[in-house]
Amino acid sequence: MSKFDFLDKFNSPRPLDADIAAIESFALEIGGDIVAGEQGRFLLLSTSYPPGFAHGTCSLKTVFEREYFDHSHFEFAATDRKIALSDLVLVDAETTGLSAASGTVAFLVGVGIVHDGRLVVHQFFLPDYPDEPAMLDAIAEIVEDRSVVVTFNGKCFDLPLLETRYTMHRMKTPFAGVLHIDLLHCCRRFWKGRFDDTTLQTLERELLGVFRHNDTPGYLIPQLYFDYLRRGHSEPLAGVLLHNRLDIVTLLFLADVVQNYLDRAEQSGFYSPLDALRISRFFQRQGNVERACAAADRQLTSFGSDGESTALCLHTFKLHKQLGRHDDALATLANLLSAKGETRLLALNESAKILEHKKRDIARATEFVVQALEYLDSPLAEISYTRVAFWNETLDKRRRRLLQRTK
């Protein structure tokens, strides 16, 4: 056999009868149905999860007890919109490549909805490329009945790719004008740096207690589909379907975790300083400085001396200052008056500024500046030479101005 004959063995198309037999066999294997129409055919596998279903340490019953999700918990530029569970459509696609270019095809699309008190996951599998319009049309029928799409990295990948496929076939995309919540950005906002990474499987392990066993690696999935197209090997695709189905289920539970995380934002002592800092910054980015300050200020009841606590304290001080709460700003800075290095100098200097300009207490302001200068000259300061020069100039200038105001 020549090398060209060897290549033909893999590249030549299989007979039509073999295609039909492979599809029917695969449908029987996974318990799915073959849906055929004028535009083509596809495999549909629907899985229903009852309220008692447990995903790691979480239960669907707990999620279903929620009346709605707050849009403001998931987006910076959010509204006061309340999102019912019945409004959600969870979408995850398995594709022939890792880019959203026009040549990449979504051969498996999982679509999850909450219906009749159950989580229902519909999985649409593409048996061959010419059948894509039929599959896309069926997906559109489900998406069009919902108003909010939930994905994980869907803004950069899943939705642009699917919209491209609809455009390629001159079909109307069902995602136009639909509110899109990408949980990847939410999770990075609150948990980046806490875990090894912010992949979906890491987050579900750390936040939901889900440990996947013998899961199909994502990087293998395109090749498994190509093997199916060329040689009819459908057995490994059962693992791909399970992988996709678990991704969809995780999306709903992860949305619930984000909602709960923000719901408890103002409970004193519940979060670590880093949690409180990130939540407060999120509210601040939304323009809700009052809520940002409350979320940060309550955590200060368990204030420590570590770097995260110091960062939270400085952040809280700035919010009080922005809101014109000068007494609260001074009280917050008091937590840092025994800190080390430039943090103490900053706290003393900022306290002096408030006392001078807002409280008109020149005597106390002078005391803080003198304390700062004395600390700067002590061996405990541990400040670099260049920064010592900066602080000497800054503090001495303030001291001289305060002395002039006492005359």
Protein Blocks (a to p, Z undefined) as FASTA:
>chain_A
ZZklmmmmmmpccdfklmmmmmmmmmmmnopacdddfkbccddddddddfklcehjbcfk
lmmmpmbdcfklmbfbdcfbdcdfklpccdddddfbfbfbfkbccfbdcddddeehiacd
dddddfbfklmmmmmmmmmmmmmmpcbdcdehklmmmmmmmmmmmmmnopacfkgopacd
dfklmmmmmmgokamblcfklmmmmmnopacehiacfklmmmmmmmmmmnopaklmmmmm
mmmmmmmmmmmmmmmmmmmmmmmmmgghkacfklmmmmmmmmmmnopamlmmmmmmmmmm
mccfbfklmmmmmmmmmmmmmnopaklmmmmmmmmmmmghjllmmmmmmmmmmmmmmnop
aklmmmmmmmmmmmmmpmklopafklmmmmmmmmmmmmmmmmmmmZZ
